[in-house]
Amino acid sequence: MVELPEIGCPFPVRENPHAADTEQYLRETLDGCGADGRLGGIGIGTLAGLSYPDVEPEALRIAALWFAFFWLFDDAWADRLPPEALAEVGPIHGRVAAILSGATPTQAEHPSLRLLDVLLGAIRAWRPDWDPAHFHREILRYVRATLWEVAVRRAAVVPSLSDYLRMRPLVAAVPPSRELDFLLCDLRLEPVLRDHPVVELADAAAGNYSCWVNDLCSLDTERKSTVNLVVVAGHAFGWPQSRAKEWVAELARDEVATFQFLRRELRSGVLPYTPLCDPARAVAELERYLARYEGWFVASAAWMPTTPRYGATK
């Protein structure tokens, strides 16, 4: 288990009863896509089960496929991209866009592209009526954001704190994960609330918490990387690593407090002053929307320090 400073998570740990079946399904799917077998051993099914304790088996499999696609793509085309493969990035990005538009990858193409096709097919099979436009748009934004990460890693420079805070949720694929939740959790937020700035702040608190915990957990397995808030903060403030780690943990705790404050404020200070089509339903749907973030917090606090992905051993 990765030793962390105290990060705090007030929500109960609950795991979807279909997590083990999802783990097996994902291993078989990854093998069929030609992926490195190590990815099937980091517990993505457990991660999905903690993130979505109440969803149906079909939704849980889709969540696991999404997590696996992200890591496959990130490892190959951002985190561990060898310099000689840089010329391939443009065509790979083009293929992602093409597959999102309906193209079918060949058996010879990269496993991440083949897994993306499996993910999209699983979504269509389960919910053919769902409009994936927002999800697809955010996937493309994530893919393009990785170019910033690749540039920083190749130059071996430490990004500014302001740049890192702005870019980290994008390279962590937080926005497409939020969009996919509308499918997985059957969310029905009114448009005026979906785009409300205070709701977006709550979204950011949950996403940032995952990012900061991830940076703490992955620090020792990515020692040469400057794309980590501990490294960025240490460079910006002239701190030793121990002080920077405590500061990042403090930020994570602040994200929890921010989320809880906003959850209360949205009920008492926002909803009464927001024009809603169906106020009673809007209140219930907003609470359901926010409640599903509890799984995000729990998965970050419980899974990230224990997964072999970041060097932990069982």
C-alpha positions in Angstrom: 0.0 0.0 0.0 1.3 3.5 -0.9 1.8 5.6 2.2 -0.1 8.8 2.0 -0.5 11.9 4.1 -3.9 12.1 5.6 -6.3 13.0 2.8 -9.7 12.4 4.3 -12.8 10.8 2.8 -16.1 11.1 4.8 -18.1 8.8 2.6 -18.8 5.1 3.3 -16.9 2.5 1.2 -19.4 0.6 -0.9 -18.6 -1.8 -3.7 -20.8 -2.9 -6.5 -21.6 -6.7 -6.1 -20.8 -7.2 -9.8 -17.2 -5.9 -9.5 -15.6 -9.4 -9.7 -17.5 -10.4 -12.8 -16.6 -7.1 -14.4 -12.9 -7.7 -13.6 -13.0 -11.0 -15.4 -15.0 -9.5 -18.3 -12.4 -6.8 -18.7 -9.4 -9.2 -18.6 -11.0 -11.2 -21.4 -11.8 -8.0 -23.4 -8.3 -6.6 -23.0 -6.8 -9.9 -24.1 -9.1 -9.8 -27.2 -7.9 -6.3 -28.0 -4.2 -7.3 -27.8 -3.5 -5.2 -24.7 -0.6 -5.8 -22.3 -1.8 -8.2 -19.7 -0.5 -6.1 -16.8 -3.4 -3.7 -17.2 -5.8 -6.5 -16.4 -4.0 -7.0 -13.1 -4.4 -3.6 -11.5 -8.0 -4.0 -10.3 -10.0 -1.9 -12.7 -13.1 -3.9 -11.9 -12.6 -2.9 -8.3 -12.1 0.7 -9.2 -15.3 0.6 -11.2 -17.2 -1.1 -8.4 -16.1 1.5 -5.9 -16.9 4.4 -8.2 -20.3 3.1 -9.1 -21.7 0.9 -6.3 -25.3 1.0 -7.4 -25.3 0.7 -11.2 -26.4 -2.2 -13.3 -23.9 -4.8 -14.6 -24.0 -3.4 -18.1 -23.1 0.1 -16.8 -20.3 -1.3 -14.6 -18.7 -3.0 -17.6 -18.9 0.2 -19.6 -17.2 2.1 -16.7 -14.4 -0.5 -16.6 -14.0 -0.2 -20.4 -13.7 3.5 -20.2 -11.1 3.4 -17.4 -9.1 0.8 -19.3 -9.3 2.8 -22.6 -8.0 5.9 -20.7 -5.0 4.1 -19.3 -4.2 2.3 -22.5 -4.3 5.5 -24.5 -2.5 7.5 -21.8 0.3 5.0 -21.4 1.0 4.7 -25.1 0.4 8.2 -26.4 1.2 10.5 -23.4 2.9 9.1 -20.3 5.3 6.6 -22.0 5.4 7.9 -25.6 8.9 7.2 -26.9 10.4 10.1 -28.9 10.6 8.1 -32.1 6.8 7.5 -32.0 5.9 11.2 -31.8 5.2 11.3 -35.6 2.4 8.8 -35.0 0.4 11.0 -32.6 -1.4 13.0 -35.3 -2.7 9.9 -37.2 -3.6 8.2 -33.9 -5.7 11.3 -32.9 -7.3 11.2 -36.3 -8.2 7.6 -35.8 -9.8 8.3 -32.4 -12.0 11.0 -34.1 -12.8 8.6 -37.0 -13.8 5.8 -34.6 -16.0 8.2 -32.6 -17.7 9.0 -36.0 -18.4 5.3 -36.7 -15.2 3.9 -38.3 -14.1 0.4 -37.3 -10.5 -0.2 -36.3 -8.6 -3.1 -37.8 -7.1 -6.0 -35.9 -3.7 -4.5 -36.6 -4.4 -1.1 -34.9 -3.3 -0.1 -31.5 -5.2 -1.9 -28.6 -6.5 1.4 -27.3 -8.3 2.1 -30.5 -9.8 -1.4 -30.6 -10.9 -1.0 -27.0 -12.5 2.3 -27.8 -14.6 0.6 -30.4 -15.6 -2.1 -27.9 -16.6 0.7 -25.4 -18.7 2.5 -28.0 -20.3 -0.8 -29.1 -21.2 -1.6 -25.5 -22.9 1.8 -25.1 -24.9 1.4 -28.3 -26.0 -2.1 -27.3 -27.1 -1.1 -23.8 -28.6 2.3 -24.5 -29.1 2.8 -28.3 -31.2 5.9 -27.5 -28.5 7.8 -25.6 -27.0 10.8 -27.4 -23.2 10.5 -26.9 -22.3 13.9 -28.5 -21.1 15.5 -25.2 -19.1 12.4 -24.3 -17.4 12.2 -27.7 -16.6 15.9 -27.6 -14.9 15.6 -24.3 -13.0 12.5 -25.4 -11.5 14.6 -28.2 -10.7 17.4 -25.8 -8.9 14.9 -23.6 -6.9 13.5 -26.5 -5.8 17.0 -27.6 -4.9 17.9 -24.0 -2.4 15.1 -24.0 -0.3 17.1 -26.5 0.5 19.5 -23.7 1.5 16.7 -21.4 3.7 15.1 -24.1 5.4 18.5 -24.7 6.1 19.0 -21.0 7.5 15.5 -20.6 9.7 15.7 -23.7 11.1 19.0 -22.6 11.6 17.8 -19.0 10.4 21.1 -17.7 8.3 21.8 -14.7 5.0 23.6 -15.7 3.8 26.6 -13.9 1.4 26.0 -11.0 -1.4 27.9 -12.8 -0.9 25.9 -16.0 -0.8 22.6 -14.1 -4.0 23.4 -12.1 -5.8 24.2 -15.3 -4.6 21.3 -17.4 -4.5 18.5 -14.9 -8.3 17.6 -15.0 -8.2 17.7 -18.8 -5.2 15.2 -19.1 -6.9 13.1 -16.4 -10.0 12.9 -18.6 -12.3 14.2 -15.9 -14.8 16.0 -18.2 -15.5 12.9 -20.4 -15.9 10.9 -17.2 -18.5 13.3 -16.0 -20.4 13.1 -19.3 -20.3 9.3 -19.2 -21.9 9.4 -15.8 -25.1 10.8 -17.3 -25.4 7.4 -19.0 -24.1 5.2 -16.3 -26.1 6.7 -13.5 -29.1 7.7 -15.6 -28.7 11.4 -14.6 -31.4 13.8 -15.7 -30.2 17.2 -14.6 -32.1 20.2 -16.0 -30.0 22.2 -18.5 -30.0 25.3 -16.3 -28.4 23.2 -13.5 -26.2 21.1 -15.7 -24.4 24.3 -16.8 -24.7 26.2 -13.5 -21.4 27.6 -12.2 -21.9 26.3 -8.7 -22.6 22.8 -10.0 -19.5 23.1 -12.1 -17.6 24.0 -8.9 -18.9 20.9 -7.2 -17.8 18.9 -10.3 -14.4 20.4 -10.1 -14.0 19.6 -6.4 -14.7 15.9 -7.1 -12.4 15.8 -10.1 -9.6 17.7 -8.5 -9.7 15.4 -5.5 -9.1 12.4 -7.8 -6.2 14.2 -9.5 -4.4 15.2 -6.3 -4.8 11.8 -4.7 -3.5 10.3 -8.0 -0.5 12.6 -8.0 0.4 11.5 -4.4 0.0 7.8 -5.2 1.8 7.9 -8.5 4.8 10.0 -7.4 7.1 7.2 -6.5 6.4 5.2 -9.7 6.9 8.2 -12.0 10.0 9.8 -10.4 11.3 11.3 -13.6 8.0 13.0 -14.4 7.4 16.7 -13.9 3.7 16.3 -14.6 2.7 15.9 -10.9 1.4 18.5 -8.5 3.9 17.5 -5.8 6.8 18.3 -8.2 5.1 21.5 -9.5 4.4 22.8 -6.0 7.9 22.0 -4.8 9.4 23.9 -7.8 7.0 26.8 -7.5 7.5 27.4 -3.7 11.0 26.0 -3.2 9.7 23.3 -0.9 11.2 19.9 -0.1 9.2 17.0 -1.3 7.8 16.2 2.1 6.4 19.7 2.5 5.0 19.6 -1.1 3.2 16.3 -0.4 1.6 17.7 2.7 0.4 20.7 0.8 -1.1 18.5 -2.0 -2.9 16.4 0.7 -4.2 19.6 2.2 -5.6 20.6 -1.2 -7.3 17.2 -1.4 -8.9 17.7 2.0 -10.0 21.2 0.9 -11.7 19.6 -2.1 -13.8 17.4 0.1 -14.8 20.4 2.3 -15.6 22.4 -0.8 -17.8 19.7 -2.2 -19.7 19.2 1.0 -20.2 23.0 1.4 -21.5 23.3 -2.2 -23.8 20.4 -1.8 -25.5 22.2 1.0 -25.4 25.6 -0.7 -26.9 24.3 -3.9 -30.0 23.1 -2.0 -30.4 26.3 0.1 -28.8 29.1 -1.8 -29.1 28.2 -5.5 -32.2 26.1 -6.2 -34.7 28.6 -4.6 -33.4 31.3 -7.0 -33.1 29.2 -10.2 -35.9 29.0 -12.8 -36.8 25.4 -13.0 -39.4 23.5 -15.1 -40.2 21.1 -12.3 -38.8 22.3 -9.0 -39.6 19.2 -7.0 -38.1 16.8 -9.5 -35.1 19.2 -10.0 -34.3 19.0 -6.3 -34.3 15.2 -6.3 -32.3 14.9 -9.5 -29.7 17.4 -8.3 -29.2 15.4 -5.1 -28.8 12.2 -7.1 -26.4 13.9 -9.4 -24.2 15.0 -6.5 -24.6 11.8 -4.5 -23.0 9.8 -7.3 -19.7 11.7 -6.7 -19.4 10.0 -3.4 -18.2 7.0 -5.4 -15.5 9.1 -7.0 -14.1 10.2 -3.7 -14.2 6.7 -2.2 -12.6 5.1 -5.3 -9.7 7.7 -5.1 -9.1 7.3 -1.4 -9.5 3.5 -1.3 -8.3 2.2 -4.6 -5.4 4.4 -5.6 -3.2 3.7 -2.6 -3.7 -0.1 -3.0 -3.5 -0.8 -6.7 -0.4 -2.4 -8.2 -0.7 0.4 -10.8 1.2 2.6 -8.4 3.5 0.0 -6.9 1.3 -1.3 -4.1 1.4 -5.0 -3.5 -1.3 -7.1 -1.8 
